[in-house]
């Protein structure tokens, strides 16, 4: 496949990681984001791989050196793209705008919604300041104030979404490591099951002269074929995904932070939801436009209906998120007791030297329950983070998520 961008990216990563690890990082980006395997690479794919590379380099080299590496890689990519095939020559006398240099990279410089939210907040702040010093615009001060609060809430929302995105990405890595561990336990169980079925088949076949569909040997063959197929599939899964994950990421036991859902719900102020603040700003602006007409103006009635709709939608989101958190909490507690019993049984089997197949079956069951515990723990933490992002927090505070969720 002729893909010069992917070849360039492979050489760039190989200079830092080596060819094998560089190819693995590219393959992990393709698998993790669901891209077609043979899709040619473009700027979007390069940026995504560089993000993964930055996440890998930051713990090893520190933020400063990792930022420097990504910045130099971005500049090198810009140079590479400019060195591609030249376009058709332009007619004489026409001017062509020169290619702009690459934007210096920061850790979140690629996060356009967050950047726009910051610009909107600064613009709203300047607009309010301008209204306050202009007597002719004094009637707009209330609407400009609400506009500022809405822009501020929107900024907090995108900052919270940024943190939640990082949290979800970390959760996905740990869950993938848990799946690989579960697959290893399943491989061991299937391998022992296949061996036992092969021994049983030999034992049953010895006194028999032939194999008939209704005989005792036929079900054994079916079970053996089924378990061999599952073993092949499990080993294929491990061959592809095991090199892409760090299984030590799943060493820590799944846990949930201490919290009180009632207190969390009381802390959420629906009136501070960005959509509600934006609707209230629209109502105040319509009130200023209506002037003496007041409630008789159709714009006032439309704005009031929009505010009521935004409040109802925000309240529904809060309630749905609360129900999700409660559901995952209940399932986590239920599975936690079951996992404790399974872990105790595994220890007893190890202590009394149980047969390998029984021990492998108990170990696989415990690993599956542990993986389910991990999922419910992560979904609960994400739901709590979303609750805290839905309009809670003091004005001007960017710390939307509590410390225990970061």
Secondary structure in CASP SS format (residue, H / E / C, confidence):
PFRMAT SS
TARGET T0000
AUTHOR 0000-0000-0000
METHOD secondary structure of the structure
MODEL  1
X C 1.00
X C 1.00
X C 1.00
X H 1.00
X H 1.00
X H 1.00
X H 1.00
X H 1.00
X H 1.00
X H 1.00
X H 1.00
X H 1.00
X H 1.00
X H 1.00
X H 1.00
X H 1.00
X H 1.00
X C 1.00
X H 1.00
X H 1.00
X H 1.00
X H 1.00
X H 1.00
X H 1.00
X H 1.00
X H 1.00
X H 1.00
X H 1.00
X H 1.00
X H 1.00
X H 1.00
X H 1.00
X H 1.00
X C 1.00
X C 1.00
X C 1.00
X C 1.00
X C 1.00
X C 1.00
X C 1.00
X C 1.00
X C 1.00
X H 1.00
X H 1.00
X H 1.00
X H 1.00
X H 1.00
X H 1.00
X H 1.00
X H 1.00
X H 1.00
X H 1.00
X H 1.00
X H 1.00
X H 1.00
X H 1.00
X H 1.00
X H 1.00
X H 1.00
X H 1.00
X H 1.00
X C 1.00
X H 1.00
X H 1.00
X H 1.00
X H 1.00
X H 1.00
X H 1.00
X H 1.00
X H 1.00
X H 1.00
X H 1.00
X H 1.00
X H 1.00
X H 1.00
X H 1.00
X H 1.00
X H 1.00
X H 1.00
X H 1.00
X H 1.00
X H 1.00
X C 1.00
X C 1.00
X C 1.00
X C 1.00
X C 1.00
X C 1.00
X C 1.00
X C 1.00
X C 1.00
X C 1.00
X C 1.00
X C 1.00
X C 1.00
X C 1.00
X C 1.00
X C 1.00
X C 1.00
X C 1.00
X C 1.00
X C 1.00
X C 1.00
X C 1.00
X C 1.00
X C 1.00
X C 1.00
X C 1.00
X C 1.00
X C 1.00
X C 1.00
X H 1.00
X H 1.00
X H 1.00
X H 1.00
X H 1.00
X H 1.00
X H 1.00
X H 1.00
X H 1.00
X H 1.00
X H 1.00
X H 1.00
X H 1.00
X H 1.00
X H 1.00
X H 1.00
X H 1.00
X H 1.00
X H 1.00
X H 1.00
X H 1.00
X C 1.00
X C 1.00
X H 1.00
X H 1.00
X H 1.00
X H 1.00
X H 1.00
X H 1.00
X H 1.00
X H 1.00
X H 1.00
X H 1.00
X H 1.00
X H 1.00
X H 1.00
X H 1.00
X H 1.00
X H 1.00
X H 1.00
X H 1.00
X H 1.00
X H 1.00
X H 1.00
X H 1.00
X H 1.00
X H 1.00
X H 1.00
X H 1.00
X H 1.00
X H 1.00
X H 1.00
X H 1.00
X H 1.00
X H 1.00
X H 1.00
X H 1.00
X H 1.00
X H 1.00
X H 1.00
X H 1.00
X H 1.00
X H 1.00
X H 1.00
X H 1.00
X H 1.00
X H 1.00
X H 1.00
X H 1.00
X H 1.00
X H 1.00
X H 1.00
X H 1.00
X H 1.00
X H 1.00
X H 1.00
X H 1.00
X H 1.00
X H 1.00
X H 1.00
X H 1.00
X H 1.00
X H 1.00
X H 1.00
X H 1.00
X H 1.00
X H 1.00
X H 1.00
X H 1.00
X H 1.00
X H 1.00
X H 1.00
X H 1.00
X H 1.00
X H 1.00
X C 1.00
X C 1.00
X C 1.00
X C 1.00
X C 1.00
X C 1.00
X C 1.00
X C 1.00
X C 1.00
X H 1.00
X H 1.00
X H 1.00
X H 1.00
X H 1.00
X H 1.00
X H 1.00
X H 1.00
X H 1.00
X H 1.00
X H 1.00
X H 1.00
X H 1.00
X H 1.00
X H 1.00
X H 1.00
X H 1.00
X H 1.00
X H 1.00
X H 1.00
X H 1.00
X H 1.00
X H 1.00
X H 1.00
X H 1.00
X H 1.00
X H 1.00
X H 1.00
X H 1.00
X C 1.00
X C 1.00
X H 1.00
X H 1.00
X H 1.00
X H 1.00
X C 1.00
X C 1.00
X C 1.00
X C 1.00
X C 1.00
X C 1.00
X C 1.00
X C 1.00
X C 1.00
X C 1.00
X H 1.00
X H 1.00
X H 1.00
X H 1.00
X H 1.00
X H 1.00
X H 1.00
X C 1.00
X C 1.00
X H 1.00
X H 1.00
X H 1.00
X C 1.00
X H 1.00
X H 1.00
X H 1.00
X H 1.00
X H 1.00
X H 1.00
X H 1.00
X H 1.00
X H 1.00
X H 1.00
X H 1.00
X H 1.00
X H 1.00
X H 1.00
X H 1.00
X H 1.00
X H 1.00
X H 1.00
X H 1.00
X H 1.00
X H 1.00
X H 1.00
X H 1.00
X C 1.00
X H 1.00
X H 1.00
X H 1.00
X H 1.00
X H 1.00
X H 1.00
X H 1.00
X H 1.00
X H 1.00
X H 1.00
X H 1.00
X H 1.00
X H 1.00
X H 1.00
X H 1.00
X H 1.00
X H 1.00
X H 1.00
X H 1.00
X H 1.00
X H 1.00
X H 1.00
X H 1.00
X H 1.00
X H 1.00
X H 1.00
X H 1.00
X H 1.00
X H 1.00
X H 1.00
X H 1.00
X H 1.00
X H 1.00
X H 1.00
X H 1.00
X H 1.00
X H 1.00
X H 1.00
X H 1.00
X H 1.00
X H 1.00
X H 1.00
X H 1.00
X H 1.00
X H 1.00
X H 1.00
X H 1.00
X H 1.00
X H 1.00
X H 1.00
X H 1.00
X H 1.00
X H 1.00
X H 1.00
X C 1.00
X C 1.00
X C 1.00
X C 1.00
X H 1.00
X H 1.00
X H 1.00
X H 1.00
X H 1.00
X H 1.00
X H 1.00
X H 1.00
X H 1.00
X H 1.00
X H 1.00
X H 1.00
X H 1.00
X H 1.00
X H 1.00
X H 1.00
X H 1.00
X H 1.00
X H 1.00
X H 1.00
X H 1.00
X H 1.00
X H 1.00
X H 1.00
X H 1.00
X H 1.00
X H 1.00
X H 1.00
X H 1.00
X H 1.00
X H 1.00
X H 1.00
X H 1.00
X H 1.00
X C 1.00
X C 1.00
X C 1.00
X C 1.00
X C 1.00
X C 1.00
X C 1.00
X C 1.00
X C 1.00
X C 1.00
X C 1.00
X C 1.00
X C 1.00
X H 1.00
X H 1.00
X H 1.00
X C 1.00
END
